[in-house]
């Protein structure tokens, strides 16, 4: 099992395929397993690296308070360990927040940007309160309660009724996240800065992907991100809620592969 040790915390990752590198950063409260369809599609032509963030998937729980910037530093440490100088980086939801922190802290390491189902704005006051309420729920009732609370907004009602296998897959992934990882991630998202000015300074090829039925990062938010990034492309995935890459994997893969085919030097 490939792992990297960072400050006494073991982080799990996958490294598949050959070619120009792509680093994928998962959302909350998920794991690198959410990228299964994309890892299969991209690794035919690219080297695809995905990691479990601290407290998620098969990575160790965090030993201290987390931040979005700390997640970004972990991604760079993994790139260093694998001998990767630059990569196209993709992030969905919280993974998008991590990617935007990467653009602030380590812009020279990012050769391309793929932002999915995420937003540049910081939490509102009510949003921050919602994070605190979720922290309390995780501490009192555990990860399974977080999974049940979040499931209705992760997938469309049609998918939840017609694809029980996918629902079970997402539920299991969320429920297996450690409470420490959930609490740390919620605090990190609550305290993240507004990233609009970060996007305005992006100078590398960029793609923003939104879900047509996403209530968490609605199309208005994702379209605003595309307008903020000079020259960015935009893809809207119909009939997809927040986990657009799992709900509509073929359309998502096509958007990513088309973008990379135009922008990545081989």
C-alpha positions in Angstrom: 0.0 0.0 0.0 1.7 3.2 -1.1 2.0 5.8 1.7 4.0 8.8 2.6 4.9 9.8 6.1 4.4 13.5 7.0 5.1 14.6 10.5 4.2 11.2 11.8 1.0 11.0 9.8 0.8 8.3 7.1 -1.0 9.5 4.0 -2.3 6.9 1.4 -2.1 7.6 -2.3 -2.4 5.9 -5.7 0.0 6.4 -8.6 -1.3 5.0 -11.9 -0.4 5.3 -15.6 2.4 7.1 -17.4 2.8 10.5 -19.0 2.2 14.0 -17.9 1.1 14.0 -14.3 -2.4 14.8 -13.0 -3.0 15.2 -9.2 -6.6 14.7 -8.0 -7.8 16.0 -4.6 -11.1 14.6 -3.2 -14.0 16.4 -1.6 -15.5 16.2 1.9 -16.1 13.8 3.6 -14.8 11.4 1.0 -11.6 9.7 -0.2 -9.6 9.1 -3.3 -12.0 6.3 -4.1 -14.4 9.0 -5.4 -12.0 9.4 -8.4 -12.4 5.7 -9.5 -14.0 6.6 -12.9 -11.5 9.4 -13.6 -8.4 7.4 -12.5 -9.4 4.6 -15.0 -10.1 7.0 -17.9 -7.1 9.3 -17.4 -4.4 6.7 -16.6 -4.6 5.4 -20.1 -2.7 8.6 -21.3 -1.5 10.3 -18.1 0.2 9.6 -14.8 -2.6 10.0 -12.3 -1.9 10.6 -8.6 -4.7 10.7 -6.0 -4.3 11.1 -2.3 -6.4 10.6 0.8 -6.2 13.8 2.8 -5.5 13.6 6.5 -8.2 11.7 8.3 -9.9 10.5 5.1 -9.9 7.1 3.5 -6.8 5.1 4.4 -4.8 8.0 5.7 -4.1 8.5 9.4 -6.3 10.9 11.5 -4.7 14.3 12.0 -2.7 15.1 15.1 -3.4 18.8 15.1 -5.8 21.4 13.8 -6.1 21.4 10.0 -6.3 24.1 7.4 -6.9 24.2 3.7 -3.3 25.5 3.3 -2.0 22.5 5.2 -3.8 20.1 2.8 -2.2 22.0 -0.1 1.2 21.6 1.5 0.6 17.9 1.9 -0.2 17.6 -1.8 3.1 19.4 -2.7 5.0 17.1 -0.3 3.6 14.1 -2.1 4.6 15.6 -5.5 8.1 16.1 -4.1 8.3 12.5 -2.9 7.3 11.3 -6.3 9.7 13.6 -8.2 6.9 15.6 -9.8 7.8 19.3 -10.4 4.5 20.4 -12.0 1.1 18.8 -12.6 -2.4 19.5 -13.8 -4.3 19.6 -10.5 -8.0 18.7 -10.2 -10.1 19.3 -7.1 -13.8 18.7 -6.4 -15.7 20.7 -3.7 -13.2 20.9 -0.7 -10.6 19.6 -3.1 -11.2 22.7 -5.1 -10.5 24.8 -2.0 -7.2 22.9 -1.6 -6.4 23.6 -5.3 -7.0 27.3 -4.8 -4.7 27.3 -1.8 -2.1 25.5 -3.9 -2.4 28.4 -6.4 -1.7 30.9 -3.6 1.1 29.0 -1.8 2.8 27.0 -4.6 1.7 28.4 -8.0 4.9 27.2 -9.7 3.8 23.6 -9.1 0.5 23.9 -11.0 0.6 23.6 -14.8 -3.2 23.3 -15.3 -6.3 23.8 -13.2 -9.5 21.7 -13.1 -12.0 23.0 -10.5 -15.1 20.9 -10.1 -18.3 21.5 -8.0 -16.6 24.1 -5.9 -16.8 27.9 -5.2 -14.3 30.7 -4.7 -16.3 32.6 -2.0 -15.7 32.2 1.7 -18.3 30.9 4.1 -21.0 33.3 5.1 -21.9 33.8 8.8 -24.7 31.2 8.4 -22.4 28.9 6.5 -19.8 29.1 9.3 -22.6 28.2 11.8 -23.6 25.3 9.7 -20.0 24.0 9.8 -20.0 24.3 13.6 -23.4 22.5 13.8 -21.9 19.6 11.7 -18.8 19.5 13.9 -21.2 19.0 16.9 -23.1 16.3 15.1 -19.9 14.4 14.1 -18.7 14.5 17.7 -22.0 13.4 19.2 -23.3 10.9 16.6 -20.2 10.0 14.4 -19.4 9.8 10.7 -22.6 7.8 9.8 -24.8 10.7 10.9 -22.8 13.1 8.7 -23.2 10.7 5.8 -27.0 10.6 6.2 -27.2 14.3 6.5 -25.2 15.0 3.4 -26.4 12.3 1.0 -29.5 14.1 -0.2 -27.4 16.9 -1.6 -24.6 14.8 -3.0 -26.7 13.0 -5.7 -29.9 13.9 -7.5 -33.2 12.4 -6.3 -33.3 10.3 -9.5 -29.9 8.8 -8.9 -30.8 8.1 -5.3 -33.9 6.2 -6.3 -32.5 4.4 -9.4 -28.9 3.6 -8.5 -28.7 2.1 -5.0 -25.3 0.8 -5.6 -23.8 4.3 -6.2 -25.7 5.5 -3.1 -24.2 2.8 -1.0 -20.8 3.5 -2.4 -21.0 7.2 -1.4 -22.5 6.5 1.9 -19.8 3.9 2.8 -17.1 6.3 1.8 -18.4 9.1 3.9 -19.2 6.9 6.9 -15.7 5.5 6.9 -14.1 9.0 7.3 -12.7 9.4 10.8 -14.4 11.8 13.2 -11.1 13.6 13.6 -10.9 14.0 9.9 -14.4 15.3 9.6 -14.0 17.8 12.4 -10.7 19.0 11.1 -12.0 19.4 7.5 -15.1 21.3 8.7 -12.9 23.7 10.6 -10.6 24.2 7.7 -13.5 24.9 5.3 -15.1 27.2 7.8 -12.0 29.3 8.1 -10.8 29.4 4.5 -10.4 32.8 2.8 -12.2 34.1 -0.2 -10.3 32.9 -3.3 -11.7 35.2 -6.0 -8.5 37.3 -6.2 -6.5 34.1 -6.4 -8.5 33.0 -9.5 -8.0 36.4 -11.2 -4.3 35.8 -11.1 -4.3 32.3 -12.6 -2.0 32.2 -15.7 -2.3 28.5 -16.7 -4.9 26.6 -18.7 -8.0 26.2 -16.6 -11.3 24.3 -16.7 -14.3 24.8 -14.4 -16.9 22.1 -14.2 -20.3 22.5 -12.6 -23.3 20.2 -12.0 -26.6 21.4 -13.4 -28.5 20.3 -10.3 -25.8 21.1 -7.7 -27.3 22.8 -4.7 -24.0 23.1 -2.8 -22.0 24.8 -5.6 -24.8 25.9 -8.0 -24.1 26.8 -11.6 -24.1 30.5 -10.8 -21.1 30.0 -8.5 -19.2 27.8 -10.9 -19.9 30.2 -13.8 -18.6 33.1 -11.7 -15.4 31.2 -11.1 -14.9 30.6 -14.9 -15.4 34.4 -15.5 -12.9 35.2 -12.8 -10.1 33.1 -14.4 -8.5 34.6 -17.5 -9.3 32.4 -20.5 -10.9 29.6 -18.4 -13.1 27.1 -20.1 -16.5 25.9 -18.6 -18.4 22.7 -18.8 -21.8 22.2 -17.2 -22.8 18.6 -16.6 -26.6 18.1 -16.8 -28.5 15.9 -14.5 -25.7 16.0 -11.9 -25.7 17.2 -8.3 -22.5 17.8 -6.2 -20.7 14.5 -7.0 -21.0 15.1 -10.8 -17.9 13.0 -11.5 -19.7 9.9 -10.0 -23.2 10.7 -11.2 -22.2 11.5 -14.8 -18.7 9.9 -15.1 -18.7 9.7 -18.9 -19.6 13.4 -19.4 -17.1 14.4 -16.7 -14.3 12.3 -18.2 -15.0 13.7 -21.7 -14.8 17.3 -20.5 -11.5 16.6 -18.7 -9.9 14.6 -21.5 -10.9 17.2 -24.1 -9.5 20.0 -22.0 -6.2 18.1 -21.4 -5.9 17.1 -25.0 -5.9 20.8 -25.9 -3.7 22.1 -23.2 -1.2 19.5 -22.0 2.1 19.2 -23.7 3.2 15.6 -24.2 
